[in-house]
Amino acid sequence: MSWTMKQVPSQSGRIAVVTGANIGLGYETALALAGKGCTVVLACRNAAKADAARAAILAQHPKARIECLTLDLGSLKSVRAFAAAYKKRHATLDLLINNAGIMMPPYTLSEDGFESQLAANYLGHFALTGLLLPLINKTPNARIVSLSSLAHKWSGIRFHDLNATRRYDKRLAYGQSKLACLMFAYELQRRLTRAGCATLSVAAHPGVSATNLFQHLPKAVQLFAPLTELVFQSASGGAQPTLYAALGDDIRGGDYCGPQSLGEMRGAPGKVGSSRRSRDEAVAARLWAVSQELTGVRYLE
Ligand SMILES: NC(=O)c1ccc[n+]([C@@H]2O[C@H](COP(=O)([O-])OP(=O)(O)OC[C@H]3O[C@@H](n4cnc5c(N)ncnc54)[C@H](OP(=O)(O)O)[C@@H]3O)[C@@H](O)[C@H]2O)c1
């Protein structure tokens, strides 16, 4: 029988941070967690959009405990401010859902000088996780879920031009960022285990889900967007692998969860495999070292 949220017990007393929770998969993840009684912190870059999401969740679950805290993953200053503000409010963190992302935008650099997809999808989450980890490790049964994608197979980690300053191929840059998220999830688990920490690091991907993520694709492609939900899956369906990774009782550290039908593009959540490249421990260790240098956030060394 497939895993569903129906088999998840009350999450009352637990706290989750969901990045990019104002829309799409992040919103659906926050909504489902709130529906189980979990306190949810909506970590979003736009305060007005976060407030609207909070109101929408409360309309469905009037007793839900939802907080909004500003987080722009494209700014290390904002990531540090978010972590400091969170620590002022809370002493524990049960679930960190590293969900926010952008796909194939025109070439831009973040305020820290990183290619925008690498910054928002990966480096911001690397820094956020490190800054929150002391608190996460103090929390029993805590999990960190990192969002990857089928696109992790599109590229390797291009250490010679990580920020695509020489040549920007937006598809490769997205693939690289999603491979980095997946390698990070695996490497984080290895380092947690070595350090004797009980926190689990797991990864998830949503298949293909009808969300705003496709906003930068050519207009002609976007004409077919309404079909996405019919052929593939809804945002709610796409959130199920994340929720399974966060809450499934058979999840082990280093698991990767995704939909199980149509080449992992749709269907019920389960455990899935990933590319050989994503399992390269030497590259993962190098990526970790480079990420520490770039973000200035050092942990589990
Ligand atoms: N949809 C799919 O088919 C699919 C497939 C594979 C993987 N994924 C992954 O799933 C995750 C969620 O994507 P989605 O499909 O739900 O896309 P979405 O509907 O576009 O939502 C993306 C979320 O990320 C937020 N975000 C973007 N840049 C940010 C930044 N610098 N700081 C903070 N938040 C930021 C967005 O905020 P704003 O609303 O303010 O822009 C939004 O809340 C992403 O990691 C994506 O790579 C999605």
The ligand as a Gaussian input file, in Angstrom:
#p B3LYP/6-31G(d) Opt

LIG

0 1
 N        7.537000      21.800000      -9.909000
 C        8.292000      20.811000     -10.348000
 O        7.940000      20.077000     -11.291000
 C        9.624000      20.542000      -9.721000
 C       10.394000      19.497000     -10.242000
 C       11.603000      19.191000      -9.637000
 C       12.038000      19.892000      -8.529000
 N       11.289000      20.934000      -8.052000
 C       11.816000      21.670000      -6.886000
 O       10.796000      21.900000      -5.955000
 C       11.084000      23.070000      -5.207000
 C        9.847000      23.945000      -5.103000
 O        9.531000      24.425000      -6.395000
 P        8.043000      24.710000      -6.885000
 O        7.805000      23.813000      -8.042000
 O        7.090000      24.703000      -5.747000
 O        8.238000      26.184000      -7.478000
 P        7.445000      27.557000      -7.200000
 O        5.987000      27.339000      -7.204000
 O        8.043000      28.514000      -8.169000
 O        7.900000      27.936000      -5.722000
 C        9.224000      28.257000      -5.444000
 C        9.312000      28.892000      -4.079000
 O       10.685000      29.229000      -3.823000
 C       10.734000      30.603000      -3.440000
 N       12.028000      31.211000      -3.732000
 C       12.634000      31.378000      -4.927000
 N       13.794000      32.035000      -4.768000
 C       13.924000      32.280000      -3.437000
 C       14.878000      32.950000      -2.643000
 N       15.962000      33.540000      -3.180000
 N       14.699000      33.004000      -1.300000
 C       13.596000      32.462000      -0.735000
 N       12.640000      31.840000      -1.448000
 C       12.803000      31.762000      -2.772000
 C        9.614000      31.260000      -4.219000
 O        9.314000      32.525000      -3.679000
 P        8.547000      33.664000      -4.566000
 O        7.119000      33.243000      -4.662000
 O        8.755000      34.906000      -3.770000
 O        9.230000      33.683000      -5.908000
 C        8.531000      30.209000      -3.998000
 O        8.014000      30.349000      -2.700000
 C       12.281000      23.718000      -5.894000
 O       13.454000      23.444000      -5.161000
 C       12.338000      23.051000      -7.256000
 O       13.643000      23.007000      -7.777000
 C       10.092000      21.263000      -8.610000

